[in-house]
Amino acid sequence: MSILKFSMLYKGSKGQADLMSLFDSGASFSCINPKVAEKLGNLELLPDVIHIQTASEAHEILVKHRVMLDFYLNGTRLSDEFIVIPALSEEAIIGAATMQKWRIKLDFEHDTVSVDPKVAIAILK
């Protein structure tokens, strides 16, 4: 698992905000705090509840909502679905699926995050 943390601009159907975003290659999906999600966009009910096991085997989190958001990485507009995690301690987490989708690269030697230039060009067309 690899982690970097940066502030990024997020935009949704209801508003926008700069959020501290944790880039976590150990997280399968991108996640967002419920209070932040409600301010940015319209929460959509998931067709099926997602059951997430925490480190404590006896504790399970039920995820019932998602929200679609645009986010800006180094000036490049990207978008994805964020699952709304009750009591999430972080404002937002960018997970492995989003990083793979947009070819986001984490550089731990220089503490930077980048988007493949080919993806940025494809978005502009």
Buried (B, 14 or more C-beta within 10 A) or exposed (E): EEEBEBEBBBBBEEEBBEBEBBBBBEBEBBBBBBEBBBBBBEBEEBEEEBEBEEEEEEEEEEBBBBBBBBBBBEEBEBBBBBBBBEEBEBBBBBBBBBBEEBEBEBEEEEEEBBBEEEBBEEEEE
